[in-house]
Amino acid sequence: MKINSAQLTFCTNIYAGENWAAHFAVLKDSFPKLKEQLSPSEPMGIGLRLSNLASTELLENDNLSIFKAWLDEAGGYVFTMNGFPYGGFHNTRVKDQVHAPDWTRPERLNYTTHLFKILAELLPDGIDGGISTSPLSYKPWFNEAEKSIEATNIATKNIIEVAHNLKAIKEQTGKILHLDIEPEPDGFLESGEEFIQWYENVLLPSADKNLSVEDLKTHITLCYDVCHFAIGYEPHKEIIKTLKEKGIQIGKIQISAALKAKLPATDESRSLIKAELSRFDEPTYLHQVIAKKADGSLQRYPDLSLALNDDENCLAEEWRAHFHVPIFIADMGFIQSTQNDIIEVLNIFKKHHFTNHLEVETYTWEVLPENLKAPLNESIIRELNWVKNILNHPHE
C-alpha cells in the first residue's frame, strides 16, 4: 500500500513456515483476505521474510517465476525483505541464535546475496528495495576487546562486498537496493550512536575508487526498529536529525512496540508488576531488558528471566523489555507498551519523510499471553489500520 508517499506493509516473519512451499502456501491463503480488507482497489506490498532454506528453494527450478506470476494475479508486490533470522524462527528455541550465522561468516553473506537476487527480480520499477539484517553480531559472544574489533572488521568487509554487488545491480538494471542494518540491544550495534560511530569510523573509510562514499550511503542504510530504539530510551528526534545531517539514510522503519513497566516504590506493587511481566518470559525469543534507575543510569539484562531474578533491580524506576507486543495496545493494566514511541517516530516521518519503507513487525503472536492473542489475519488488519490512522490524522 502506498501512504504518505511511502510503501506500507507487514512482515511475513509472523508466519511459521520455514521452507518455500510452506511459506508460499500461507501467503496464498492469507494475502487475498488481507488485501480485500486493506487495499481492495490498489496493489498491496508484502514484506517478505525468507529463511536461508526458503531463499535457496525459491531460486530453484521455476519457483521464482511462478511466485512473480502469482503476485501479479493477486495484486501484490515485494519491496522490502527481512534478512535477519537465517534459520528457524518459530516453534523452536531461537534466543541468541537469531544472530547466527553473524556477519563474520560467509553463510550470512551468501544468504543475503541470495535475498538481493530475489528482490532484484521482484521489485517493481520506480521504487527502491531494501533488506533488513542483523547488527553485525552479538556482543556476549565476543567478551575480549581485540576479538570484538576483529569481528567488526570482518563483518564490515562482508558488508562492503554486498555494497559492491548492489552498485553493480544499479548499474545493470537501474534498481536501487539497500541493506538496512538493524540495531538491537546486545547487538554489536545496539543504539543510534553506535550505528553512527561504526558507519563513520569503520564503514565509510572503506570507500575507494570502486565504491565511493556516495555508493555506501546509497546502499548501506539503517533499519529503524522503533521497539529496539525505545528499549534503550533513545531520543528519536535527535537520532533522526543527526542521521540526516550526516547524510546517512534510513532504509526502513520497522513499526513495533516493546513492553514498558513503571516500577512503583512499594514492594507489593512491584511484585504485582513483576508477576505480570513474568507472563512474557517465554523460551523462544530473546527478551532483553534495559532498566532505568532514578539517577538516569541504565542497567542491561540479556533476557527477561535474568531481570526477574535480580534482587537488586528494586533500584530501577522503569523497565523496557524486548517483546514485540501488538502496536494498537498501549495499556495492559499493570504494564504498558512503548506505543507512544511509534506515534512520535511516525509524526516525525510525516513532517520530514526520511524513508520510503514502513513495515509493521509484530512476530510474537504465537507466544503472547492468551489474553492478548487474536486471529492472525484480524490482528494484521488491525495493526495496519492503526498505522494508517496515525499517518492520515494529526496525533500527539
Solvent accessible surface area in square Angstrom, and as a share of the most:
residue,aa,sasa,rsa
1,M,13,0.06
2,K,145,0.61
3,I,18,0.09
4,N,60,0.31
5,S,76,0.49
6,A,1,0.00
7,Q,14,0.06
8,L,0,0.00
9,T,0,0.00
10,F,6,0.02
11,C,1,0.00
12,T,0,0.00
13,N,1,0.00
14,I,12,0.06
15,Y,6,0.02
16,A,35,0.27
17,G,19,0.18
18,E,42,0.19
19,N,60,0.31
20,W,13,0.05
21,A,74,0.57
22,A,42,0.33
23,H,3,0.01
24,F,20,0.08
25,A,55,0.42
26,V,45,0.26
27,L,0,0.00
28,K,96,0.41
29,D,82,0.42
30,S,4,0.03
31,F,0,0.00
32,P,59,0.37
33,K,100,0.42
34,L,0,0.00
35,K,25,0.11
36,E,116,0.52
37,Q,115,0.51
38,L,9,0.04
39,S,9,0.06
40,P,96,0.60
41,S,99,0.64
42,E,109,0.49
43,P,75,0.47
44,M,0,0.00
45,G,0,0.00
46,I,0,0.00
47,G,0,0.00
48,L,0,0.00
49,R,5,0.02
50,L,1,0.01
51,S,5,0.03
52,N,38,0.20
53,L,94,0.47
54,A,1,0.01
55,S,0,0.00
56,T,50,0.29
57,E,45,0.20
58,L,0,0.00
59,L,51,0.25
60,E,82,0.37
61,N,144,0.74
62,D,82,0.42
63,N,37,0.19
64,L,24,0.12
65,S,64,0.41
66,I,87,0.44
67,F,0,0.00
68,K,74,0.31
69,A,62,0.48
70,W,35,0.12
71,L,7,0.03
72,D,119,0.62
73,E,154,0.69
74,A,25,0.19
75,G,22,0.21
76,G,8,0.08
77,Y,31,0.12
78,V,0,0.00
79,F,0,0.00
80,T,0,0.00
81,M,0,0.00
82,N,1,0.01
83,G,1,0.01
84,F,11,0.05
85,P,6,0.04
86,Y,48,0.18
87,G,32,0.30
88,G,40,0.39
89,F,8,0.03
90,H,11,0.05
91,N,128,0.66
92,T,64,0.37
93,R,167,0.61
94,V,8,0.05
95,K,20,0.09
96,D,38,0.20
97,Q,102,0.45
98,V,20,0.11
99,H,0,0.00
100,A,27,0.21
101,P,24,0.15
102,D,8,0.04
103,W,0,0.00
104,T,27,0.16
105,R,116,0.42
106,P,72,0.45
107,E,66,0.29
108,R,0,0.00
109,L,18,0.09
110,N,80,0.41
111,Y,0,0.00
112,T,2,0.01
113,T,53,0.31
114,H,59,0.26
115,L,0,0.00
116,F,6,0.02
117,K,123,0.52
118,I,0,0.00
119,L,0,0.00
120,A,20,0.16
121,E,88,0.40
122,L,14,0.07
123,L,5,0.02
124,P,47,0.29
125,D,126,0.65
126,G,83,0.80
127,I,45,0.23
128,D,25,0.13
129,G,0,0.00
130,G,0,0.00
131,I,0,0.00
132,S,0,0.00
133,T,0,0.00
134,S,0,0.00
135,P,0,0.00
136,L,0,0.00
137,S,0,0.00
138,Y,11,0.04
139,K,68,0.29
140,P,54,0.34
141,W,86,0.30
142,F,51,0.21
143,N,138,0.71
144,E,101,0.45
145,A,75,0.58
146,E,144,0.64
147,K,109,0.46
148,S,33,0.21
149,I,108,0.55
150,E,102,0.46
151,A,4,0.03
152,T,25,0.15
153,N,79,0.41
154,I,72,0.37
155,A,0,0.00
156,T,5,0.03
157,K,154,0.65
158,N,21,0.11
159,I,0,0.00
160,I,23,0.12
161,E,84,0.38
162,V,2,0.01
163,A,0,0.00
164,H,67,0.30
165,N,56,0.29
166,L,0,0.00
167,K,44,0.19
168,A,37,0.28
169,I,30,0.15
170,K,79,0.34
171,E,124,0.55
172,Q,143,0.63
173,T,81,0.47
174,G,55,0.53
175,K,37,0.15
176,I,69,0.35
177,L,0,0.00
178,H,9,0.04
179,L,0,0.00
180,D,0,0.00
181,I,0,0.00
182,E,5,0.02
183,P,1,0.01
184,E,8,0.03
185,P,4,0.03
186,D,18,0.10
187,G,0,0.00
188,F,16,0.07
189,L,9,0.04
190,E,21,0.10
191,S,23,0.15
192,G,1,0.01
193,E,115,0.51
194,E,50,0.23
195,F,0,0.00
196,I,17,0.08
197,Q,89,0.39
198,W,9,0.03
199,Y,0,0.00
200,E,64,0.29
201,N,106,0.54
202,V,45,0.26
203,L,0,0.00
204,L,29,0.14
205,P,91,0.57
206,S,45,0.29
207,A,29,0.23
208,D,75,0.39
209,K,192,0.82
210,N,88,0.45
211,L,1,0.00
212,S,47,0.30
213,V,67,0.39
214,E,135,0.60
215,D,26,0.13
216,L,0,0.00
217,K,47,0.20
218,T,25,0.14
219,H,1,0.00
220,I,0,0.00
221,T,2,0.01
222,L,1,0.00
223,C,0,0.00
224,Y,0,0.00
225,D,0,0.00
226,V,1,0.00
227,C,0,0.00
228,H,7,0.03
229,F,3,0.01
230,A,0,0.00
231,I,0,0.00
232,G,16,0.15
233,Y,39,0.15
234,E,26,0.12
235,P,69,0.43
236,H,3,0.01
237,K,143,0.61
238,E,110,0.49
239,I,14,0.07
240,I,10,0.05
241,K,123,0.52
242,T,44,0.25
243,L,2,0.01
244,K,146,0.62
245,E,123,0.55
246,K,72,0.30
247,G,36,0.35
248,I,7,0.03
249,Q,91,0.41
250,I,9,0.05
251,G,6,0.05
252,K,0,0.00
253,I,0,0.00
254,Q,0,0.00
255,I,0,0.00
256,S,0,0.00
257,A,0,0.00
258,A,0,0.00
259,L,0,0.00
260,K,33,0.14
261,A,0,0.00
262,K,121,0.51
263,L,12,0.06
264,P,48,0.30
265,A,97,0.75
266,T,78,0.46
267,D,112,0.58
268,E,134,0.60
269,S,39,0.25
270,R,30,0.11
271,S,67,0.43
272,L,84,0.42
273,I,12,0.06
274,K,52,0.22
275,A,59,0.46
276,E,33,0.15
277,L,2,0.01
278,S,52,0.34
279,R,102,0.37
280,F,2,0.01
281,D,53,0.27
282,E,21,0.09
283,P,91,0.57
284,T,17,0.10
285,Y,10,0.04
286,L,16,0.08
287,H,2,0.01
288,Q,1,0.01
289,V,0,0.00
290,I,2,0.01
291,A,0,0.00
292,K,74,0.31
293,K,52,0.22
294,A,79,0.61
295,D,117,0.60
296,G,39,0.37
297,S,51,0.33
298,L,67,0.33
299,Q,50,0.22
300,R,115,0.42
301,Y,16,0.06
302,P,55,0.35
303,D,17,0.09
304,L,0,0.00
305,S,38,0.24
306,L,94,0.47
307,A,0,0.00
308,L,29,0.15
309,N,117,0.60
310,D,32,0.16
311,D,127,0.66
312,E,108,0.48
313,N,6,0.03
314,C,69,0.41
315,L,107,0.53
316,A,2,0.01
317,E,93,0.42
318,E,12,0.05
319,W,3,0.01
320,R,32,0.12
321,A,2,0.01
322,H,9,0.04
323,F,1,0.01
324,H,1,0.00
325,V,0,0.00
326,P,0,0.00
327,I,0,0.00
328,F,29,0.12
329,I,34,0.17
330,A,46,0.35
331,D,94,0.49
332,M,30,0.13
333,G,59,0.56
334,F,107,0.45
335,I,0,0.00
336,Q,43,0.19
337,S,5,0.03
338,T,0,0.00
339,Q,19,0.09
340,N,106,0.54
341,D,18,0.09
342,I,1,0.00
343,I,9,0.05
344,E,73,0.33
345,V,0,0.00
346,L,1,0.00
347,N,24,0.12
348,I,21,0.11
349,F,1,0.00
350,K,62,0.26
351,K,162,0.69
352,H,105,0.47
353,H,69,0.31
354,F,37,0.15
355,T,7,0.04
356,N,64,0.33
357,H,0,0.00
358,L,0,0.00
359,E,0,0.00
360,V,5,0.03
361,E,8,0.04
362,T,2,0.01
363,Y,19,0.07
364,T,1,0.01
365,W,18,0.06
366,E,83,0.37
367,V,37,0.21
368,L,5,0.03
369,P,13,0.08
370,E,133,0.60
371,N,107,0.55
372,L,22,0.11
373,K,78,0.33
374,A,42,0.33
375,P,90,0.57
376,L,56,0.28
377,N,39,0.20
378,E,94,0.42
379,S,1,0.01
380,I,5,0.02
381,I,34,0.17
382,R,136,0.50
383,E,5,0.02
384,L,0,0.00
385,N,66,0.34
386,W,41,0.14
387,V,0,0.00
388,K,49,0.21
389,N,70,0.36
390,I,0,0.00
391,L,6,0.03
392,N,87,0.45
393,H,97,0.43
394,P,131,0.82
395,H,65,0.29
396,E,184,0.82
